[in-house]
Amino acid sequence: MSSPLLIDADPGCDDAVALCLAAADPAIELRAVTTTHGNSTVENTTRNARAIVELFDSGDVPVVAGAAHPLLVARSTAEHIHGSGGIRGDLPAVSGSPATVETHAAQFIVEQARAHEGDLSIVAVGPLTNIALAVAIEPALPELLDELVVMGGTVAAHGNVTPLAEANFHSDPHAARKVIEECAPTVVGLDATLQATLSPAWIEAIDRETRRGRLLAEWLTYYDEEALARYDLESAPIHDAAVVAHLLDDQLLTIKDCHMAVGTNSSIEHGALACDLHGISEEAANGRVALDADTDRFRDRLTGTLSEFLDRAPS
């Protein structure tokens, strides 16, 4: 039986692969995509999400636009990494499907959580502004969900915006702090997602004669040579797909309960995730954090699903 899932995202190349995995795997019932600022403006990420959903024959999945700006800090975007408009590749023009939902993503998240009480999982793979607003609307949101898993932060790995901060938490640290403090999430940060890579040989073998193949190859190679060298990687990490893969394989990540906090000032602590792994503060655990990922399991899950999907793709 499939599990209902809502993905809150800012597509984004790795977001696009995560959406593809969720749409393609029969163990997941993708119910909706909500969008936020992050890799680009919310106008661009919403357009990207709608095109991706339509591209993968999920036109009945609504895409709902959300936060255009962080709660308190200035907006920053990452087109320099993900490409013009926030994503690489020549996405098809949106034909009008899926249908536009006029309500704000935060209100929509609350409505979906209430409608699927206890069953809905949320994967949040962009800045956490929509989730923070949703819990402000409905403080009982965590109790209404089956699971909330977020991509953000770093524990021991070097940050990718500052030495201490990962991009999603750095983009809206106040939202990240609220979600950590009030939602008891599972946090999947760079310690795990930098291990979520695919074999360069598998990527090279993708059939680029189809639009889907060409786009997938672009999304899987969004790191340039300088970025690969900086992190000592053979291929780009598909951060957001690791979070969806975790829902499909609970052995993929090494996870530990702990007390977490997020820095919100304007200095080096901005967006930094602090995890009390050894109970030094004696504060009770307020969530779970991923410390590592099994690269082979990730590759098996992702390539298996994507290969089957591309083989049956009509375009």
C-alpha positions as CSV (number, residue, x, y, z in Angstrom):
1,M,0.0,0.0,0.0
2,S,1.4,3.4,-0.9
3,S,1.9,6.2,1.6
4,P,0.6,9.7,0.9
5,L,3.4,12.2,0.6
6,L,3.6,16.0,0.2
7,I,6.9,17.5,-1.0
8,D,7.8,21.1,-0.1
9,A,10.6,22.1,-2.5
10,D,12.4,24.8,-4.4
11,P,13.3,23.0,-7.7
12,G,16.4,22.9,-8.3
13,C,18.2,20.1,-9.9
14,D,18.3,17.7,-7.0
15,D,14.7,18.6,-6.1
16,A,13.8,17.6,-9.6
17,V,15.4,14.1,-9.1
18,A,13.6,13.8,-5.8
19,L,10.3,14.6,-7.4
20,C,11.0,12.1,-10.2
21,L,11.7,9.4,-7.6
22,A,8.5,10.1,-5.7
23,A,6.5,10.2,-8.8
24,A,8.0,7.0,-10.2
25,D,8.1,4.7,-7.2
26,P,4.8,2.8,-6.6
27,A,5.4,2.7,-2.8
28,I,4.7,6.5,-2.7
29,E,1.5,8.3,-3.4
30,L,2.6,11.8,-4.3
31,R,-0.4,14.0,-3.2
32,A,1.0,17.5,-3.8
33,V,4.0,19.7,-4.3
34,T,4.3,23.0,-2.5
35,T,7.0,25.5,-3.5
36,T,9.1,28.1,-1.8
37,H,11.9,30.6,-2.5
38,G,15.4,29.0,-2.4
39,N,17.2,27.9,-5.5
40,S,15.4,30.7,-7.3
41,T,12.4,32.9,-6.8
42,V,9.1,31.2,-5.9
43,E,7.7,32.2,-9.3
44,N,10.5,30.2,-10.9
45,T,10.4,27.3,-8.5
46,T,6.7,27.0,-9.0
47,R,7.0,27.0,-12.8
48,N,9.8,24.4,-12.5
49,A,7.7,22.2,-10.2
50,R,4.7,22.3,-12.5
51,A,6.8,21.4,-15.5
52,I,8.5,18.6,-13.7
53,V,5.2,17.1,-12.5
54,E,3.7,17.3,-15.9
55,L,6.9,15.9,-17.5
56,F,6.6,12.8,-15.4
57,D,2.9,12.2,-16.1
58,S,1.7,13.3,-12.7
59,G,-0.5,16.0,-14.0
60,D,-3.2,15.4,-11.4
61,V,-0.7,16.3,-8.6
62,P,-1.4,19.9,-7.5
63,V,1.5,22.4,-7.3
64,V,0.9,25.1,-4.7
65,A,3.0,28.2,-4.5
66,G,4.2,29.4,-1.1
67,A,6.7,31.8,0.5
68,A,8.4,34.3,-1.7
69,H,10.8,35.5,1.0
70,P,12.4,34.2,4.3
71,L,10.7,35.2,7.6
72,L,13.3,37.8,8.7
73,V,16.4,37.8,6.5
74,A,17.0,38.9,3.0
75,R,16.3,36.4,0.2
76,S,19.2,34.7,-1.5
77,T,19.1,32.3,-4.5
78,A,21.4,29.7,-6.1
79,E,21.0,30.1,-9.9
80,H,24.8,30.0,-10.0
81,I,24.6,26.4,-9.0
82,H,21.3,25.1,-10.4
83,G,21.1,27.2,-13.6
84,S,19.1,30.1,-15.0
85,G,15.6,30.1,-13.5
86,G,16.8,27.8,-10.8
87,I,17.2,24.6,-12.8
88,R,19.3,23.2,-15.7
89,G,17.9,21.8,-18.9
90,D,15.2,22.8,-21.3
91,L,12.0,22.2,-19.3
92,P,8.9,21.9,-21.4
93,A,6.4,24.7,-21.3
94,V,3.6,24.1,-18.8
95,S,0.3,23.3,-20.7
96,G,-2.1,24.2,-17.9
97,S,-2.0,20.9,-15.9
98,P,-1.7,20.4,-13.0
99,A,-4.4,22.8,-11.9
100,T,-3.4,25.9,-10.0
101,V,-4.4,26.0,-6.3
102,E,-4.9,29.6,-5.2
103,T,-4.4,29.1,-1.5
104,H,-1.0,29.7,0.1
105,A,1.2,26.6,0.5
106,A,1.3,27.0,4.3
107,Q,-2.5,26.9,4.5
108,F,-2.6,24.1,2.0
109,I,-0.1,22.0,4.1
110,V,-2.4,22.5,7.1
111,E,-5.5,21.4,5.2
112,Q,-3.7,18.3,3.8
113,A,-2.5,17.3,7.3
114,R,-5.9,17.6,8.7
115,A,-7.5,15.7,5.8
116,H,-5.0,12.8,6.1
117,E,-4.6,12.9,9.9
118,G,-1.8,10.6,11.0
119,D,-1.1,9.3,7.5
120,L,0.6,12.1,5.6
121,S,4.3,12.4,5.4
122,I,6.0,15.7,4.4
123,V,9.4,15.9,2.9
124,A,10.8,19.5,3.0
125,V,13.8,19.9,0.8
126,G,14.0,23.7,0.5
127,P,14.2,26.6,3.0
128,L,11.6,25.8,5.8
129,T,9.5,29.0,5.5
130,N,6.3,27.2,4.4
131,I,6.6,24.6,7.2
132,A,7.2,27.3,9.8
133,L,4.2,29.3,8.6
134,A,2.1,26.1,8.6
135,V,3.0,25.3,12.2
136,A,2.2,28.9,13.2
137,I,-1.3,28.4,11.7
138,E,-1.7,25.0,13.2
139,P,0.5,24.3,16.3
140,A,-0.7,20.7,16.3
141,L,0.7,20.1,12.9
142,P,3.4,17.7,14.1
143,E,0.8,15.5,15.7
144,L,-1.2,15.4,12.5
145,L,1.6,14.1,10.4
146,D,3.0,10.6,10.1
147,E,6.5,12.0,9.6
148,L,8.3,15.2,8.8
149,V,11.7,14.8,7.1
150,V,13.8,17.9,6.2
151,M,16.9,18.3,4.1
152,G,19.1,20.8,5.8
153,G,21.9,21.5,8.1
154,T,25.2,19.8,8.8
155,V,26.7,18.2,11.9
156,A,30.3,17.3,11.2
157,A,30.5,17.9,7.5
158,H,31.6,21.4,6.3
159,G,28.8,23.7,5.4
160,N,28.2,24.7,1.7
161,V,27.4,28.4,2.3
162,T,29.5,29.1,5.3
163,P,31.9,26.8,7.2
164,L,29.0,25.9,9.5
165,A,25.8,26.3,7.5
166,E,24.0,24.4,4.8
167,A,22.1,26.3,2.2
168,N,18.5,25.6,3.2
169,F,19.0,26.5,6.9
170,H,21.1,29.5,5.9
171,S,18.4,30.8,3.6
172,D,15.9,31.0,6.4
173,P,17.4,30.3,9.8
174,H,14.5,31.6,11.8
175,A,12.1,29.2,10.0
176,A,14.6,26.3,10.5
177,R,14.8,27.1,14.2
178,K,11.0,27.2,14.6
179,V,10.6,23.8,12.8
180,I,13.4,22.2,14.8
181,E,12.0,23.5,18.1
182,E,8.3,22.7,17.4
183,C,8.1,19.9,14.9
184,A,10.5,17.1,16.1
185,P,11.6,16.4,12.5
186,T,14.1,14.0,11.1
187,V,16.9,16.2,9.8
188,V,18.9,14.9,6.8
189,G,21.9,17.2,6.3
190,L,25.2,17.2,4.4
191,D,26.7,14.5,6.6
192,A,24.3,12.1,4.8
193,T,23.5,13.8,1.5
194,L,27.1,14.3,0.4
195,Q,27.2,10.4,0.3
196,A,24.1,10.4,-2.0
197,T,25.8,10.2,-5.4
198,L,25.5,8.1,-8.5
199,S,28.1,6.3,-10.5
200,P,29.5,8.5,-13.3
201,A,29.3,5.5,-15.6
202,W,25.6,5.1,-14.9
203,I,25.0,8.8,-15.6
204,E,27.0,8.7,-18.8
205,A,24.9,5.7,-20.0
206,I,21.6,7.6,-19.8
207,D,19.8,7.7,-23.1
208,R,19.9,11.4,-24.1
209,E,17.7,10.9,-27.2
210,T,14.6,11.5,-25.1
211,R,13.7,14.7,-23.4
212,R,13.4,13.0,-20.0
213,G,16.8,11.4,-20.4
214,R,18.4,14.6,-21.4
215,L,16.9,16.5,-18.5
216,L,17.8,13.8,-16.0
217,A,21.4,13.8,-17.2
218,E,21.5,17.6,-16.7
219,W,20.1,17.4,-13.2
220,L,22.5,14.7,-12.2
221,T,25.5,16.6,-13.3
222,Y,24.7,20.1,-11.9
223,Y,28.0,20.3,-10.0
224,D,30.9,21.7,-12.0
225,E,34.5,20.4,-11.7
226,E,35.4,23.0,-9.1
227,A,32.5,22.0,-6.8
228,L,33.3,18.3,-7.3
229,A,37.0,18.9,-6.3
230,R,36.0,21.1,-3.3
231,Y,34.0,18.2,-1.8
232,D,36.2,15.4,-3.2
233,L,33.3,13.8,-5.1
234,E,33.2,11.8,-8.3
235,S,29.6,13.0,-9.1
236,A,27.1,15.6,-7.8
237,P,25.3,14.7,-4.6
238,I,21.6,14.4,-5.1
239,H,20.8,15.8,-1.7
240,D,17.0,15.9,-1.9
241,A,16.6,12.5,-3.4
242,A,18.2,11.0,-0.4
243,V,15.3,12.2,1.8
244,V,12.7,10.6,-0.5
245,A,14.9,7.4,-0.6
246,H,14.9,7.3,3.2
247,L,11.1,7.0,3.1
248,L,11.5,4.0,0.8
249,D,14.4,2.3,2.7
250,D,14.7,2.9,6.4
251,Q,18.1,1.2,6.4
252,L,19.6,3.9,4.1
253,L,20.5,6.4,6.8
254,T,22.3,6.2,10.1
255,I,20.1,8.3,12.4
256,K,20.4,9.3,16.0
257,D,17.9,11.0,18.4
258,C,19.3,14.2,19.9
259,H,18.6,17.8,20.9
260,M,19.1,20.3,18.1
261,A,19.2,24.0,17.7
262,V,19.7,26.5,14.8
263,G,21.7,29.7,15.0
264,T,19.9,32.8,13.8
265,N,22.3,35.7,14.3
266,S,24.1,37.5,11.5
267,S,27.6,36.1,12.2
268,I,29.2,32.7,11.7
269,E,26.3,31.0,13.5
270,H,23.7,32.1,10.9
271,G,21.9,28.9,9.9
272,A,24.3,26.6,11.7
273,L,22.8,23.4,13.1
274,A,24.0,22.4,16.6
275,C,23.4,18.8,17.6
276,D,24.0,17.6,21.1
277,L,25.0,14.0,20.2
278,H,26.5,13.2,23.6
279,G,23.9,14.7,25.9
280,I,26.2,17.5,27.2
281,S,23.4,20.0,27.6
282,E,21.1,17.4,29.3
283,E,18.3,18.7,27.1
284,A,15.7,16.2,25.9
285,A,15.9,15.0,22.3
286,N,13.7,17.2,20.0
287,G,14.2,15.2,16.8
288,R,16.5,12.9,14.9
289,V,19.5,13.7,12.8
290,A,21.1,11.6,10.0
291,L,24.8,11.1,10.5
292,D,25.7,9.0,7.4
293,A,24.2,7.3,4.4
294,D,24.8,4.0,2.6
295,T,25.9,5.1,-0.9
296,D,25.4,1.7,-2.4
297,R,21.8,1.4,-1.1
298,F,21.1,4.9,-2.4
299,R,22.5,4.1,-5.8
300,D,20.5,0.8,-6.0
301,R,17.3,2.5,-5.0
302,L,17.6,5.5,-7.3
303,T,19.1,3.9,-10.3
304,G,16.6,1.0,-10.2
305,T,13.6,3.2,-10.1
306,L,14.9,5.7,-12.6
307,S,16.0,3.0,-15.0
308,E,12.6,1.4,-15.0
309,F,11.0,4.7,-15.4
310,L,13.1,5.9,-18.3
311,D,12.6,2.5,-20.1
312,R,8.9,3.0,-20.1
313,A,9.0,6.7,-20.9
314,P,7.1,7.7,-24.1
315,S,9.2,10.8,-24.8
